[in-house]
Amino acid sequence: MSSLRDLDPAVDRLPPDVRGRLVELDRLRDVWTANQRRRPSHQWPAHRARLFRRHILALHRLRGTLPVSEQTAERLVVDGFDSDNTLDAALREQLAAEEHTLISLAEASRTGERLSSAYLDEAARSLTGQSTPGLGERLAAVLADLAATPTHPVVRAALGYLAAEEAQRELGAEERFPRGTDPLAWAVASVALMRANHPPLIADHRAVAMQLPWPPAASSPDRHLPLIALFAELQIAVLRGELSWTVPERDDPAEYGQALARTVYRRLLEYLRQRAPALSMVLRQLDPASSARVTSGDSTELGEHRNRVELAADRALLARTHPSWWVCLEATCTNSTLRLLLTVQGVGAPATGVLAVTADALVDSPRGIEDALDLAPTDCVTLLSSDSADERWPEVAALTDEAISRAVDRLTSVMA
């Protein structure tokens, strides 16, 4: 991989926090692999197509080339790019071509088909909109080098991303995309993962924009580390999401993982109850009549919260239909109300033993109802039934604290 040979692929020399996330990812992938074997093959294409559409739209949003709202984008993810006639015809054709290419790469990775130079040339042209002589041959060599590199698949993906960027730069391809949004580099990284029996790499505009220092220093020997950290988080989100797709019923008890879920739920409830009085004191400085209260329940008691819990599941790439336990912090000040929801959701049906802790918040004010957090799929805590609640609680508490801080900031900003 030419100049990328200065990058150390050894997992044991990665920063401790990155190594830890890769260990968590591997544990989740073990569950995903067992779950995958039980899923009828005909269920995968439609689910994967939706993931690819989400990925394509995320990159376009990062480039500023997606002239639609979040709600319309979500509808395009679910129903397809042909479902909205308001899209410019040329853009719709481009999006469809990108989807076709990613699906083709995924199928070739699944079957082990050799990706020829000619095939990769055509894939690159479809994704980037330009033909670069010699690029297919260079990418074929990159993929061969990656396959021979003894390291974690996520590390290979990061190296592949940088190698694809470098190949285009050295071969004189026109730089059409802002750093971090090159669809070909993302596709090469995704192929590296899929060839190792991982799900594809799915970008999210919030996670990419917030977590990566674009552009990385071109000569830094650590320039692959931010990519490894980001790709690990994105892979955890996709693994968790694919686990939530329904599989045929089997004999595993429905209680699988629910003991941990209830423990975390009770801790969340107590944690918010402890935080509510301090929040009330702060808000009363703005409005003596302000109040804060905490309510809770399970998936049979969602009531007015159902839509927000389902939207939080959508953002985390989760199916909506699984058991959940929720805690709501509701704060009212002057003429505005904040509702913060934290949900512990079972992942998969029947139960897989995987849980997801998600957050959602809205502010209802005279100027309307608005999302108070704008979270990415990576803004979620994934738990396994074998986890200790004590060991994983700091992550849940950190997610809760961050959600409270951002939600209260939004509440006070709309009151200003």
Stockholm file with secondary structure:
# STOCKHOLM 1.0

chainA/1-416         MSSLRDLDPAVDRLPPDVRGRLVELDRLRDVWTANQRRRPSHQWPAHRARLFRRHILALHRLRGTLPVSEQTAERLVVDGFDSDNTLDAALREQLAAEEHTLISLAEASRTGERLSSAYLDEAARSLTGQSTPGLGERLAAVLADLAATPTHPVVRAALGYLAAEEAQRELGAEERFPRGTDPLAWAVASVALMRANHPPLIADHRAVAMQLPWPPAASSPDRHLPLIALFAELQIAVLRGELSWTVPERDDPAEYGQALARTVYRRLLEYLRQRAPALSMVLRQLDPASSARVTSGDSTELGEHRNRVELAADRALLARTHPSWWVCLEATCTNSTLRLLLTVQGVGAPATGVLAVTADALVDSPRGIEDALDLAPTDCVTLLSSDSADERWPEVAALTDEAISRAVDRLTSVMA
#=GR chainA/1-416 SS CGGGGGSCCCGGGSCHHHHHHHHHHHHHHHHHHHHHHTSCGGGHHHHHHHHHHHHHHHHHHHHTCCCSCHHHHHHHHHHCGGGCTTSCHHHHHHHHHHHHHHHHHHHHHHHTCCCCHHHHHHHHHHHHSSCCTTHHHHHHHHHHHHHTSCSCHHHHHHHHHHHHHHHHHHTTCCCCSCTTCCHHHHHHHHHHHHTTTCCCCCCCHHHHHHHCCSSCCTTCTTTTHHHHHHHHHHHHHHHHHHHTSCCCCCSCCTTTTHHHHHHHHHHHHHHHHHHHHHHHHHHHTTCTTCEEEEEEEETTSCGGGHHHHHHHHHHTTCCSCSCEEEEEEEEEETTEEEEEEEEEEEETTTTCSEEEEEEEEEEEETTEEEESCCCCTTSSEEEETTSCHHHHHHHHHHHHHHHHHHHHHHHHHHHC
#=GC SS_cons         CGGGGGSCCCGGGSCHHHHHHHHHHHHHHHHHHHHHHTSCGGGHHHHHHHHHHHHHHHHHHHHTCCCSCHHHHHHHHHHCGGGCTTSCHHHHHHHHHHHHHHHHHHHHHHHTCCCCHHHHHHHHHHHHSSCCTTHHHHHHHHHHHHHTSCSCHHHHHHHHHHHHHHHHHHTTCCCCSCTTCCHHHHHHHHHHHHTTTCCCCCCCHHHHHHHCCSSCCTTCTTTTHHHHHHHHHHHHHHHHHHHTSCCCCCSCCTTTTHHHHHHHHHHHHHHHHHHHHHHHHHHHTTCTTCEEEEEEEETTSCGGGHHHHHHHHHHTTCCSCSCEEEEEEEEEETTEEEEEEEEEEEETTTTCSEEEEEEEEEEEETTEEEESCCCCTTSSEEEETTSCHHHHHHHHHHHHHHHHHHHHHHHHHHHC
//
